[in-house]
């Protein structure tokens, strides 16, 4: 018997519930580390058993998980411009990966202009 559990709140999935399925991966290299998550279009029980599968009971739980995964802090969600700097140091066999992350919470303005017609 396979039981699915929410990655955030640890609630168990009931048979007829609609849940969110994602696939999370982390690639740690010698000079960089990369994290990514892909959300599936629909729940698929066969894919949900995969080694990279992550399960969420709601969009709120998915957002909390992604916020924790990508280092989002409450200040970055308020709309104020803040710069968050943090250092991640990971030891892997044969090397130490030291990553400095600097993020701004609000992107710069987007220039709106008229499109040129192509003749």
N, C-alpha and C positions, 0 to 999 in steps of 0.2 A: 504494500500500500504506500502511495506517495502522498505526502501532505505538503502543501505550499504555505509558507509563512511570510508575512510582510517584513521587508528588510528594515523598516523604521519602527513600527509599533509592535511587531511580533505577533500580530493577530493571525489566526489560521484561516485559510480560504475555505469557504463552503462550496459544495459542488455546483450550485447554480449562480454564483456571484461572478460579476464581471470585474476583472482585475487588470492592472497594467503590467505588461511584461517588458523588461529591458535587458540589455546585454552590456555589462560593464567590463572594462579591461584597463590594465595599467601596464605600461611598458617602461621599465627602468633600464636606462642605458648608462654608459660610463660618464657621459657628459650631460645627459638630460633625462627627465622623467616626463612621461605623457600619460594622461588619464582621459578616457573617453567613455561615453555611455550612449547607446542607441536604443530608442524606444520602438518597440514593434507596433505594427498597425493593429494587430488583434492578438488576443490571448491564444496561444497554441500549446496544449499540454505536453506535446512531444518536445518542443523547443524549450519549454519552461524547465525541463529536467537537465538542460545543458550545463556545462561547468561554468559558463560566464553569465548565466541567467540570474536576474534579480527580479523580485516580485514586489508589487505595491498594491495595497488595498484601496488607495485613493490618490488623487492628484496632490493633495496636501502632503501625504507621506512621500510621494515621489519628489516633490520640491524640497522637502527637508533633507532627504538623502542626497540629492544633487548639490544642495547648498553645503552640506558637510563634505562631500567628495571634492568639490571645487573650491572650498575655502571661503564661501560667502559668509559674511558677517551681518548682523542686524544693521550696522551703519550703512552698508552698501545698498540696502533696499529702501532707504528713506528718500532717495533722490538728491541728497546733498552730495557735493563733490568732496570725496575723501580719498586719501591714498593709503592703501594698506600695504605694509611691507612685512614679509615674513621669510624665514629661512627654513628650508627643509634639508635635513642631513640624513642620508640613508647609507647604511653599510651593506654592500653586496659582496659576494665572494670575489676577492681580488681588487676591489676598488671602493672608494667612498664617493657618493654622489651628493654634492652640495648645491642646492638650488635656491636662488634668491628670487622671490616673486614680488613684484610691485604692481598693484592694480588701482585703477581709478574707478569710482562707482558710477560716474556719469560720463557717457561719451561726449565728444565735442559736437558742435552744431553741424547739421547736415545742410549743405548749400543747395538751395532749390533754384533751378534755372529753367529757361525754356529750351526745349529740344529743337535741334536744328533739323529741318526737313531735308531728306535725301532725295535728290531728283534723279 
